[in-house]
């Protein structure tokens, strides 16, 4: 199938660009979804719905709120919303789910761009999903996430120290496997990673 990819140089122009592009698959950092949720929380009707859900009225309002939010954001044609590149709040993911919007966490690194993803129809909030095909994920004895697969880099150019052991990429992340899905439990390395 033909695929059109769009990239933005400046994240601040996303709000203007999305309604023009209207993607069917959208990948962004957690901060985008946090801002989208905050905008929804400012809406009086949506806030009332979230605070006092009632049966039929809530169902009708939920559809309306969801439709308006997605259309305004330029995501009304989107089938797959994905968040990655940083930790995403489970509370926000559950809140989106309450109004019928599924945001799927994914996990990867510069050395292995996409390792796991919460697949469509199998979105396990609190995890970063299942390994991609031909990708292996295991947890080392010290709790470190180890990855092997075709997307993993062969190593760093002209650098003596390499993050590999017996063919596995040492990610620097701690985690555990839960029913086939990866749950991240923090970084091992001293790095600062923001929601942006």
Secondary structure as GFF3:
##gff-version 3
##sequence-region A 1 196
A	DSSP	three_ten_helix	11	13	.	.	.	ID=ss1
A	DSSP	alpha_helix	14	21	.	.	.	ID=ss2
A	DSSP	beta_strand	25	29	.	.	.	ID=ss3
A	DSSP	alpha_helix	30	42	.	.	.	ID=ss4
A	DSSP	alpha_helix	44	51	.	.	.	ID=ss5
A	DSSP	alpha_helix	55	73	.	.	.	ID=ss6
A	DSSP	beta_strand	80	84	.	.	.	ID=ss7
A	DSSP	alpha_helix	90	98	.	.	.	ID=ss8
A	DSSP	beta_strand	103	109	.	.	.	ID=ss9
A	DSSP	beta_strand	112	117	.	.	.	ID=ss10
A	DSSP	beta_strand	130	131	.	.	.	ID=ss11
A	DSSP	beta_strand	136	139	.	.	.	ID=ss12
A	DSSP	beta_strand	144	148	.	.	.	ID=ss13
A	DSSP	beta_strand	164	165	.	.	.	ID=ss14
A	DSSP	beta_strand	168	178	.	.	.	ID=ss15
A	DSSP	beta_strand	181	187	.	.	.	ID=ss16
###
